[in-house]
Amino acid sequence: LANSPCGKWWAMGESCFGGRSGQVIIMSSEKEVAASLPVGVRRSARHVCWAANGELVAAIVEFESEQVVAADQQLMVWSWPSGERLASSSCGRGTQDVAGSPDGAVLLTVGPAGAKLWTLMRSQESTGVKGAGVKASAASASFGMLPLRLVGRALPALPGPKTLNAPGLRRRPEDALVAVAWGLESCLFLATRQGGLGLTSCDSQQKAPIWRDMGRRAFSLAWCRGFAGQPERAAGMLACGLSGRVDILDAADMTTLWKIEADGGRLGPQLDAVGLACNPLLGSLWVLYADRSLSYFSEPLASRDACWTLPGAISDLRSAQGLPGHVLTKVVTYSPTSIQLWSSQLQGDLRLEAQSEPAHELSTVAVSPWLVACGLSNGEVRLFAALHGLAELGPLPMRHGAEVLSLSFGHWKPASLRPIILASVSSDRSILVFSIEVQGESGLNSSQASLLLHLQHHSGPVHHVSLLASPSAPGSEVFRMVVCTADQLIWRELEYKDGFTTVHKCARQQACRGSRWVGSCADTQRGIFFAACSNRRLLQLDPAGRRVQEMRVAGGNSVEIVGPLHLSSDGRYLAVVLKGAAGVLLCDVAGPCQPLARLAAGQAEPCTGVTVLPGHRILACWSDGTLLSWQAPEKQVERRRSQDGEESARRYTSPAVGTGTRPRITGKGVVAMAAVGAVSGAGSGVTRPYSGSPPRGRRSGKGISRGQVAPGLGPQGTRDVPYSARRQPLKTARSDAEKNQIREVIKAQLPENKTRILFNSGHGTHGTHGTHGTHGTHGTHGTHGT
């Protein structure tokens, strides 16, 4: 990041991660992107600077490759504001910083090999460089005369403590040059890693070099005519970022004027000042510390107090969950050391509202309208008040024997006057269910928790839990719960009454060989569950724990579901985290489960948490502290639903549906999306899975025609369906209304004499047996005459 001499433009270097090409972005002070300067495929802009009074932009471009080549870094120069690339040249490896002359087309790079001076020249000119190079006026006039090239020459080594008697020797790697700044009259300021600070000139014959040892490790340099309202000096002032403090020096003789110590109570005495920046018009100073906090100085530096300090960006985010039941959007995130509460203003930006740091490392978090539950690495579960600045309410009455892996609250409304149900699972293969009584009118002031259930001895560590609390009579609690181990998905229905907890029902789903269960979530509106498996399968379970729908994500072995997954509050959208840089998969689950979009963010690592906020905004977080949001494609959803409605109406009125027959489906392979509970005909009612092998001597269909495909099947319905995923309607008796409707249809299709014989005869005649159904299904028997 570099600010232009006029203070209006900012140049920012961008990496090439996530499949994007690196670039240098020029942004105005009003946060509007003015230009984007590409640097090439698989290249990243590491360092940027301005030169020639803001008429040149330069960047150190690094190749992103697994193989290290001899020339893996380049120096690129563009003209501004035209944005035309003027020249580029290889600058070796390990370049640490670059600086541009304020009044000439000259650049300086520093690295392990020393300092090197670069001058922008026309190809016809001589390669010899003297003085400070071309002045700004001459440089701006020569920018249009292409081709140009960068000509470099090495500067002599500064006489450091180890090189006073042998100035020609190379500096040791542990004391290499790390920062550079440009002053007046071609003066150069260089800093080494071990704290050496030197003053030299482009032409070493004009002025003898000056060397000084700062006594601490050095990280950054910044030059300005005057800092923070101080009177300007003839040679200007130099700011040097050291370990634990920033020194302000006179640029003429390198004497120290002020020392700005880091705030020991907040930042620590040895926090490194890794970045410095100044506004040449106002003389203000910004200091970036190693914890990514930023301090701003504009008052007289004699007070040594910052005008304001921006706290460091929170890194290593593990999860993001929206706080339900609030007018303003509130999001809870956590890192291993702290839990954060964010609120969204009218503009939509998230602001940090509160932060709390438990005594032990955090491992998981769950939220409810008033409560935030945190699972710790020592097995404890602690409660925090969401509406009182994350005030800690204390631990629960019982703890696990190992790290808590997942937490889940049951659906609860503040006006219900009922206790909150909380389930926790751990790597010690146990499950704890608590009932929490809350007190407080406009929030939560205290809580009382009691243990309802303790289940142990599962097949392995329990990684995920989802809880649904059902309405029940006073004095009893009925809730359903889904827990996931690596190999099993277990559904249970439980009831707590008179101090005892009873497990009424239990159902298990076994993971396929070589796969594992990676997450689950509950739909409070419909009382159903969703679960995800690592082999790209998404399952929907009905309130009785039966598998209703199954969808397999297309993409081959390169696509894998890693979890977590989150459902919107209205049960319309399901967000699923994919492996690597694949991003987040958004699915429409209001009807048959269908994928809508893949939300790719350009991040190299998978996101660690995802949530669906009110207004169908999808928010995802990453371990580097990034929070990104998207808006759900509402128009695409409505268009797809209208198309599905038309297709369903066409299938209902087709002859195949009218006859009540359906082809038998066999074959190998898995479709991209397969619905299990699809309607197969008029009045089919409840569905039941196929069982057994196909009858001998009957044909097996190798696919499904488009007119007979069920809702939720793959595109065109041409791929095979596994034998276990088929469903067949039950044989139910026809009602009198259906019989009369069929009789009227037959009357309309027969001549008058035959109609009188069949339906008006006094003696009933037996109907003929129907023909066998196509593809191995039995035909329907003829109806008996009256």
VENWO-V483655 format. One record per run of one state. SS is the DSSP state (a for helix, b for strand, c for the rest). FROM is the first residue (numbers start at 1). TO is the last residue. Records with the same first field share a line. If there is no record, write none. Layout:
# VENWO-V483655
SS = FROM-TO + FROM-TO
This chain:
# VENWO-V483655
c = 1-1 + 4-8 + 15-16 + 20-21 + 29-32 + 41-42 + 52-55 + 64-72 + 80-84 + 91-96 + 101-103 + 105-105 + 112-113 + 123-134 + 143-147 + 155-172 + 176-176 + 183-186 + 193-195 + 202-209 + 214-217 + 225-236 + 244-244 + 251-255 + 262-271 + 279-284 + 290-293 + 298-307 + 311-318 + 323-329 + 335-338 + 345-349 + 357-361 + 368-370 + 377-380 + 386-390 + 396-403 + 410-413 + 417-419 + 427-430 + 440-445 + 456-463 + 471-475 + 485-487 + 498-499 + 511-516 + 524-527 + 534-536 + 542-546 + 553-555 + 559-560 + 568-572 + 579-579 + 583-583 + 589-593 + 600-608 + 614-616 + 622-626 + 632-633 + 653-654 + 659-664 + 666-672 + 676-686 + 690-700 + 702-705 + 709-714 + 718-722 + 726-726 + 730-735 + 750-751 + 760-773 + 777-786
b = 2-3 + 9-14 + 22-28 + 33-40 + 43-51 + 56-63 + 73-79 + 85-90 + 97-100 + 104-104 + 106-111 + 114-122 + 135-135 + 148-154 + 177-182 + 187-192 + 196-201 + 210-213 + 218-224 + 237-243 + 245-250 + 256-261 + 272-278 + 285-289 + 294-297 + 308-310 + 319-322 + 330-334 + 339-344 + 350-356 + 362-367 + 371-376 + 381-385 + 391-395 + 404-409 + 420-426 + 431-439 + 446-455 + 464-470 + 476-484 + 488-497 + 500-510 + 517-523 + 528-533 + 537-541 + 547-552 + 561-567 + 573-578 + 584-588 + 594-599 + 609-613 + 617-621 + 627-631 + 665-665 + 673-675 + 687-689 + 701-701 + 727-729
a = 17-19 + 136-142 + 173-175 + 414-416 + 556-558 + 580-582 + 634-652 + 655-658 + 706-708 + 715-717 + 723-725 + 736-749 + 752-759 + 774-776
